[in-house]
């Protein structure tokens, strides 16, 4: 699954996080550790929660709460395709110029769209 397909809406309560936080914990003889309280609070982890670890190409490790989510296989496949195509052909990326923006704006006219309004039964 592509990493962008996992974005979740921001929670209702925004948490202000310092630019950089450093916490430490110690491994036991069984390679276990306690998640520091500051990290638990920032990730909103509770007892029994699952944790996901990700490691990038430079060896940095990212940790996040592993929440149960419905995965959209079509979106993940599409984002994987986009990422692959951009890596193979970066010259195909073009800036959105003013003329194209104006053309798109003219095509939709003055359509009123309320993104918070639920879809009608016909559109479901």
C-alpha positions, 0 to 999 in steps of 0.5 A: 500500500502506498504511504499517501493512501493512509492519510487520515483526517486531522482529529478534532483536537489539534495537538501542538508538537514542538519541531523536534522531540527526543525521547529515550528508552532501554531494551530489555534482555528480550528486546522489549521497551517501554514507550516513553509517556511523551511519545504515548501521549503524542500518538494517543496510544493506550494499553493494547494498542498496536504500533507500526514502524517504518524505516526509510532508505536513510535508516530513519525509523518512524513510529505511529499508532496502527489503527484499523482502517478500511483500505482502498485497493484502487487508491493504493494501486493508483498512487503506486502507479503515479509514484512509479511513473514520476520516478521513471519520467520526472520530465513529464511533471509540468507546473499548472500555468495560469491559462490552464487554471482559468480554463478549468475555472471556466469549465466548472462555472459557478457550481456551488459545492458543499463538501460537508453535505452528504451524498444523495441516495442517487449519488451513493 
